[in-house]
Amino acid sequence: MALTKLEKRIRIKRRIRKSINGTEQRPRLSVFRSNRQMYAQMIDDVTGKTLLSASSLKNEGAQKVNKIEQAKLIGAEIAEKAINAGINACVFDRNGFLYHGRVQALAEAAREKGLKF
């Protein structure tokens, strides 16, 4: 039986999450991309709480640019929020998506703003 695209991504996601774990000092930066929007969250897996979040839905400038630029804006926003909250390092969770295109653009923008991972 052939797997659907979503089932393949979930299988990859589970394999990645076996080794990636976020703490309060070094939370997990989880990225999700839909066809239209981009979301990023800083998650403390020890307590199971989301510390910070950023999305293209809440960002006014992200609605007016293409998807790669949108991802860069979200990456910069989450990095600024993290640094203001005293978080300098994180663990990157690509959430089963390829490290390419929008996911890569978000990660590079976050690194440029000073977030280490």
N, C-alpha and C positions, 0 to 999 in steps of 0.2 A: 504494500500500500504506500503510495507516494505521500509525502508530507506537504502541507501547504506552506506558503511563505511565512505566515505567522508562527506555525508550529516549528519551523526551522529556527526562527529567531528566538523563540522561547527556549528551545533546546540549547542553543549557543549561550543565551543569557544565564541559564542554570549552571552551565559549565564554567562560565566566567565567575559567577557569584560564589562558587566554592572557595576560591582563593582570595577574593576581594572582600575586605571588611573595613568599615569605617568606625572611628572612635570620636570622642568629643574633641580631642586635640587635632586629629587628622581624619575629618569626615569623608564620606564617599560622595563624590560629585557624580550624580546620576543624570544622564541625558536621555531625553525622549524626543523623537521627532515624528510628527504626523505629516500628512501630505501638505498641510497648510501652516502649521505652527511648530514652534520649538520650545521645549521646556527643560529647565535645569533645576536640580535640587541638591542641597548639601544635607546628607543624612548621617545621623549618629546611630549605627546599627546596634550598639550596646544597649541603649535605652529605647531604640525603635522610634526616634523622633526626627522630624524634618527641622533642621536648624534654619535654613534659608531657602528661598526659591526665587526664580526669575522665569518669566515666560514672555513670548511674543504677544500674547493676548493683552497683557497689562502694560507693555511698553508701547507708548504712542508712536515713536519713531520707527518701530519695527514693522508697522503695518504698511509703510509707504515705500519700502525698499525690497529688493529681490531676496530670495531665501538665504543665500550665502551671507549677504550683508546683515540679514536678520539674525543669523546664528552668531555673527561677530558681535552684534550689539548685546545679545543675551549673555555671551561669554564674558564680555567686559562688565556687564551689570552684576553678574553673580560674583565675579572676582572682586569688584569694588565693595559689594555688601560683605563678602567674607573678610576682607582685610579690615574693614571698619569694625567688624565683630571680633577681631583679634585672631582670625584663622588665616595662617600663611601657607599651609600645606594641606593637600587633600589626596585622596586616591580616586583616580578617574575610572568611572564605570560607563562604558559605551553602550551598555544595556542590550547587547546582542546585535547592534548595528555595526556595519563596517566603519573602521576609522578612515573615513574618506568623505569628501564633500562637506556637508553642513556640520557633521559631528567633529570633523577635523578643524573646521573654521572656528567653532565654538571653543574647542580646547586651546587652539593657538591664541585666540583673543584673550582667554583667561590667563594664559602664561605671560602674554605681553603686559598685562595689568599687574603682574607680580605674584600670581598664585603659583605655587610650586607643586608639581606632580610628575 
